[in-house]
Amino acid sequence: MGTDRSVSEDYGGGAVRYLVTGGAGFIGSHLTDALLARGDEVVVLDDLSTGRLENLKEALATGSVEFVEGSILDAELVDSCTAATDVCLHLAAAVGVQLILEQPLDSLLRNVRGSDVVISSVVKHGGKVLVASSSEIYGKSSGALLGEDSDRILGPTSTSRWAYSMAKAFSEVLANAYASECQAETITVRFFNTVGPRQTGAYGMVMPRFVQQALVGAPLTVYGDGSQTRCFTHVRDVTEAVLRLCDEAAATGKTFNIGSPHQISIADLARRVIERTGSDSEIVMVPYDEAYADGFEEIGCRHPDLSLIARIAGWSPRVTIDEMIDDVIAYNSATAAAAVPADLNEVA
């Protein structure tokens, strides 16, 4: 079970200054809000390539957030940010299967070079860094409960999808090397299909896209036969998990899955979205060979083992799948974000 110890105890008991790279993004902006709510100060570094200032509207109004527009590839800028902060939550990355498939080279270089710049700079200044990784790290591993030490099974290097997994693996190995060789304070987290308000369907995220389609009565397009399953986790639960790990001394130097133990098929998700929106949308199945270029590989399931984070931080997810869908519906309804780009897909 986790302790009541806070990171602030390491810094004299006062407010801690956090650097959140990618802080204008979906998860990053929720983490920024949570940090402010508990009295911390935040520096957000984001190039706004996928993040939005609108996500930080309320946070910026508090006066406790400094927003820096720039790239994690800018070593001098990153160094100035890490020198002025105590803890870094490194979330900035090229994200989403759709983006990875369309821009494999740019995604790979941004993720690898960016992580190198950020992690090395934090370590140089003696700070703590939490590195955000992904369930994509497991590659084609499917069917069994995935623990942090489970084997990774990747496809050929010629398949674009695996570039993201390789880039995230580099970030994890780099963090682990600094922890073992330099006694740096590093934590790695692997997110499993985080969903909630502020998430866009623009990069292949399935739930917001299904909701957007249902709200306008468009068909919900499911690629493959829809039997592939995912474990969705609300961003509120994810935020709690990240901050608990940051506050827990025993988490240092370790890697943690952050997800849900509850699986749902993509076809069932589509049906549940239609039910909860009250939509008359239909579900249309599209074969993979019609949706993607040659060489695409789908993953049957990704089911995380959450025993480590439960033991170290006392964390388990609480938000149900129906509550997640309802939150995404409410957000998209309120922001009138129901337009459906034609070229998006439900891969998650």
Secondary structure by P-SEA (a helix, b strand, c coil): ccccccccccccccbbbbbbcccccaaaaaaaaaaaaabbbbbbbbcccccccccaaaaaaaccbbbbbccccaaaaaaaaaaaccccccccccccaaaaaacaaaaaaaaaaaaaaaaaaaaaabbbbbbbbcccccccccccccccccbbbbcccccccaaaaaaaaaaaaaaaaaaaacccbbbbbbbcccccccccccccccaaaaaaaaaacccccccccccbbbbbbbaaaaaaaaaaaaaccccccccccccccccccaaaaaaaaaaaacccbbbbbbccccccccbbbbbcbbbbbaaaaaaaccccccccaaaaaaaaaaaaaaaccccccccccccc
